[in-house]
Amino acid sequence: MTLIKTSVLTAISTIIKIISGFVINKVVAIYVGPSGLAIIGQLQNFMELIVTFSNGAITNGVVKYTAEYQTIEQKKRIFSTSIIISFVCSLLISIFLFGFSEYLSEFILKDVKYSSVFVVFGATIFLFALNTVFMSILNGQKEIKKYVLVNIAGSIFSLFFTSFLIMQLNLMGALYALVVNQSVIFFVTLAFVLKSSWFKFEYFIQGIDKDSLSKLSRYSLMAITSALTVPVSHLMIRNYIGENLGWDNAGYWQGIWYISTMYLMLVTTSLGVYYLPKLSGITDNIELKKEIYSGYKIIMPIVIVMSILIFLLKEYIILVAFSDKFMPMMDLFAWQLIGDVIKIASWLLAYLMLAKAMTKIFIYTEIGFSALFVLLSIYFIDTFGLIGITYAFSLNYFLYLIVMIFIFRKRFL
């Protein structure tokens, strides 16, 4: 399947997800306000960390080797090993969440009254892990239609379930919805997987394969690095904003970050679904360069046009997606959107590190630039106020792009 066809299919799913997200965000804005949105952002970042660990951080590895391997004998060793890893890791995570629920509630959400959210998360984390593994297999098998349909089902369910809980329980409802959504969607994913021609139950009970474990562990190191650096850096920055500028300001940053995430999802979803399996299967450098250049010709004009439209319509977007309480976000758009464009330009090259298992380089750059983002954010926030966070974001990704270009030229030209 080509990048364009994949983009069309994933765009349909993503548009539905964006619409769903905007409606949910509107409900959040009305019922919990900017400070509540900041708390939701704290839990989302923590969940990114925990969900990654719950399946041993093997998601990208499962996609790569499912796409790369041609025989079912090779594939089933990956399938079985990934399920066992997920079971063991999610069990350990569950114990951790049960045992430290009150501490985590106080530390992450700033109030012990939310401890039950972590208990519920611990009870459902295994289903999160299984859903992630099965979705990775569908991606690796290039069953894009099924992958898209599961995502659409998830978006629609999330819309109604989350909105209902928020209207009934306010902020607590939003937090419960976050930790339960993907567990329910697992059963939808399972239904599609069971109908796949390549699925047989015995493929998933072959035990641990040492070679597969070794290969997946390379991706574990990369995913764990991302899980530790990106969400933790965001937690640190949001805490810094909340403690120094107030939690409403932290909510404004969460809001602009949410807008970036939503509109860029049209691009990033296609990259994740198409690029990783595609680049993983290419061994010739000339073909690899053509694929990268093709990505730039198709993706970058789309990103630039979307960014310009978002900037021109920023006032209306705030009112539609949030409420007039979020109007102070207006000043954050310009440099955030510039940073978004640079970010995608760098990611088109950064996917090579995942596709070609460039573990050491990936780990060094993730740690380095996440730490730099925190340091730049603190400096620019102290110097310019809340808008400084967008200066830090743009500068950090500009430097990251330069490094990605250097790595690409050195390794693949």
Secondary structure as GFF3:
##gff-version 3
##sequence-region A 1 413
A	DSSP	alpha_helix	3	31	.	.	.	ID=ss1
A	DSSP	alpha_helix	33	54	.	.	.	ID=ss2
A	DSSP	alpha_helix	59	68	.	.	.	ID=ss3
A	DSSP	alpha_helix	72	99	.	.	.	ID=ss4
A	DSSP	alpha_helix	101	109	.	.	.	ID=ss5
A	DSSP	three_ten_helix	112	114	.	.	.	ID=ss6
A	DSSP	alpha_helix	115	140	.	.	.	ID=ss7
A	DSSP	alpha_helix	144	169	.	.	.	ID=ss8
A	DSSP	alpha_helix	171	194	.	.	.	ID=ss9
A	DSSP	three_ten_helix	201	204	.	.	.	ID=ss10
A	DSSP	alpha_helix	210	245	.	.	.	ID=ss11
A	DSSP	alpha_helix	247	270	.	.	.	ID=ss12
A	DSSP	pi_helix	271	275	.	.	.	ID=ss13
A	DSSP	alpha_helix	276	281	.	.	.	ID=ss14
A	DSSP	alpha_helix	285	312	.	.	.	ID=ss15
A	DSSP	alpha_helix	314	321	.	.	.	ID=ss16
A	DSSP	three_ten_helix	324	332	.	.	.	ID=ss17
A	DSSP	alpha_helix	333	355	.	.	.	ID=ss18
A	DSSP	alpha_helix	359	384	.	.	.	ID=ss19
A	DSSP	alpha_helix	388	412	.	.	.	ID=ss20
###
